[in-house]
Amino acid sequence: MRTDSRLSRMLHVLLHMARHDQPFTSEEIAGMLSTNAAVVRRTMAGLRRAGYVRSEKGHRGGWTIACDLNEVTLLDIHQAVGGPKIFAIGIDNDHPECGVERVVNASLKDAFEQAESLLVSRLKAVSLADLAGDFDTLCANKGSSPHRPANT
């Protein structure tokens, strides 16, 4: 799973988890994400290490939220599941002696740094509670309620 995909998928899972008092098993989460339980456990392990979720083994066990949604930002989740890199794209250094490559790289480096700064700023500004509130508003406006999905 790519970092950006892990981020959006884990945000999806965390918002569903935040709306339910019962734990989600790795198999239930895997069904939501159309993946397998081993991938879920591996990805959720980063969230557990960061203290955002906890897991209980055994009957009625599973994954639950372990944090205050107001205190955790999208950047925190990104760092827990994806690591420090924001973008998977970068500059080429195949021919560092080439003047054209150096000029292109300098221009791209500046653009990537500006884009990363903007994205990091935005990810820091949005908490899980903000997303949960937006979701609640969406449900209220559509006359529906948050649900425990079978495969969403």
N, C-alpha and C positions, 0 to 999 in steps of 0.2 A: 504494500500500500504506500502510495506517495505521501509525503508530509502534508500537503494541502488536503489531500483526501482523508488522511487520518484526522486532521483537525476538524473538518466539517462533519465527519462521521462520529467522532467522539462528542462533539457538541450536540449532535442529534441525540445520541445515547444519554448524555448527561441531562438534557432537558426532559427526556422521558422519565429518567430515574428520579429527577427532582419532583415530579408530579405523582409519584407512587410511594406508598409506605412499605411495599414489599420489595424484596431484592429481585434483581434480574439475574438469571443464570447466564453463563457464557453462551450456552446454546440459544437462549432467547435473543440475546444481543446479536449473535451470529445470524439468526434468522432475519432480524431487522436490517442488518447490513449486507445481506447476501454474501456472507463469507463463512469461514469455519471457526469453530470455537477456539482452536489453538491460536489463530490470529488475534481473536478478541482478547484472550488471556495475555498474550504478549504485549498488546497495545495498552490494555488496562493496567498492566504492571507499572508502567510509567506514571499513570495517574495515581496509583496506590502509593508509589514511592514519594510522590509529591504531597500526599495527604489529602487528595481530592475525593478519592473513593476508598472503600474498604471491601473486603471480601470475607465471606463466611463459608466454610465448607459444610457439607452434609445436607441432610433433609431440611428444606426451607432455607438453604443457604443461597448465596449469590452475591452480586455486586450492589452496593448502595452508596449514596452520596455521603461524604464524610467532611464536608466543608460548608462554610457559610457562602452562599451564592453571591453575596454582595462583595466578598473579599477576593474573589477569583476572577481574573480577566481572561479575555481570549488569548492574550499573549502568554499568560501562565499555562493555559492548556496547550498551546502550540509548543511551548518549551518542554512540557511534560511528555508529549507524544511525538514531537518531531525534531526537537533539538534546536540548536542556535541558528541554523540557516533559514532565512525567510524565503529566498528564491533558489530554485534549482539551476537557474541559468547563470552564466557568468561570462567572463572574457576569455579569449583564446590566448595562449602563450606558446603556440607552436613555433613561431619564428620571432623571438624577442629582438633579434637584430634588425628586423624589417621596420623601416620608418612608418610605413602605412599602418602596420599592425599596432605600433605604439600610439599613433594618433587616434586610431579607432578605439583602442582599449582605453585610452584616457577619457574619451568622450563617453563611452559606455559605462566606465567605472563611475563617473560622476552621475549619470542617469540612474544607474542601479542604486547608488548610495542615497540619492534623493528619494527614489521610490521606496526603498527599504525604510528610510526614516519616516516617511508618511504612513506606511503600513504599520510599522511598529507603534507609532503614536496612536493610530486608530485602534489597534488591537488592545493597547493598554487602557483605552478610554471606555471599553465596553466590558461590563461584567456579565457573569452568568445570570445574575438577577435581572439585568437589563433584558437579556434574551428571553428569560422566563416571563417577564412582564409583557414583552411584545407578543409572545405566544398566547398568554392569557387574554390579551386584548383582541388578538385575531380570533380566538375561540369565542369570546363574548360577542364580537361583531357578527360572526357567522352563525351564532346560536348553537354552537356545538361545544363539546367539552373535551379536555385533554383525555386521551385514552391510552390504554396499554396496547400497543400495536402488535399484531401477529407478524406482519412483514412489511414495515414501513421504513 
